[in-house]
Amino acid sequence: MEKLIDQNVHKVFKSWIDKMGKEKVTELLDLLEEFGQKIMNQK
């Protein structure tokens, strides 16, 4: 089951890269990481 989930996640990220380009996807993931860190540290 875990392998299937990993394959599906990989397909989603690959489709993002195909549509948006690697640089844009990297920017998005960096922004999401920063957002998550700031929200998690708001306690």
Rosetta constraint file for C-alpha pairs under 8 A:
AtomPair CA 1 CA 5 HARMONIC 6.41 0.50
AtomPair CA 2 CA 6 HARMONIC 6.16 0.50
AtomPair CA 3 CA 7 HARMONIC 6.17 0.50
AtomPair CA 4 CA 8 HARMONIC 6.24 0.50
AtomPair CA 5 CA 9 HARMONIC 6.15 0.50
AtomPair CA 6 CA 10 HARMONIC 6.11 0.50
AtomPair CA 7 CA 11 HARMONIC 6.23 0.50
AtomPair CA 8 CA 12 HARMONIC 6.32 0.50
AtomPair CA 9 CA 13 HARMONIC 6.32 0.50
AtomPair CA 10 CA 14 HARMONIC 6.02 0.50
AtomPair CA 11 CA 15 HARMONIC 6.11 0.50
AtomPair CA 12 CA 16 HARMONIC 6.37 0.50
AtomPair CA 13 CA 17 HARMONIC 6.28 0.50
AtomPair CA 14 CA 18 HARMONIC 6.08 0.50
AtomPair CA 15 CA 19 HARMONIC 6.11 0.50
AtomPair CA 16 CA 20 HARMONIC 5.74 0.50
AtomPair CA 16 CA 21 HARMONIC 7.32 0.50
AtomPair CA 16 CA 25 HARMONIC 6.75 0.50
AtomPair CA 17 CA 21 HARMONIC 4.60 0.50
AtomPair CA 17 CA 22 HARMONIC 5.07 0.50
AtomPair CA 17 CA 24 HARMONIC 7.92 0.50
AtomPair CA 17 CA 25 HARMONIC 6.14 0.50
AtomPair CA 18 CA 22 HARMONIC 7.82 0.50
AtomPair CA 20 CA 24 HARMONIC 5.96 0.50
AtomPair CA 20 CA 25 HARMONIC 6.54 0.50
AtomPair CA 21 CA 25 HARMONIC 6.40 0.50
AtomPair CA 22 CA 26 HARMONIC 6.05 0.50
AtomPair CA 23 CA 27 HARMONIC 6.23 0.50
AtomPair CA 24 CA 28 HARMONIC 6.20 0.50
AtomPair CA 25 CA 29 HARMONIC 6.17 0.50
AtomPair CA 26 CA 30 HARMONIC 6.08 0.50
AtomPair CA 27 CA 31 HARMONIC 6.13 0.50
AtomPair CA 28 CA 32 HARMONIC 6.15 0.50
AtomPair CA 29 CA 33 HARMONIC 6.09 0.50
AtomPair CA 30 CA 34 HARMONIC 6.20 0.50
AtomPair CA 31 CA 35 HARMONIC 6.04 0.50
AtomPair CA 32 CA 36 HARMONIC 6.04 0.50
AtomPair CA 33 CA 37 HARMONIC 6.19 0.50
AtomPair CA 34 CA 38 HARMONIC 6.24 0.50
AtomPair CA 35 CA 39 HARMONIC 6.15 0.50
AtomPair CA 36 CA 40 HARMONIC 5.92 0.50
AtomPair CA 37 CA 41 HARMONIC 6.10 0.50
AtomPair CA 38 CA 42 HARMONIC 6.33 0.50
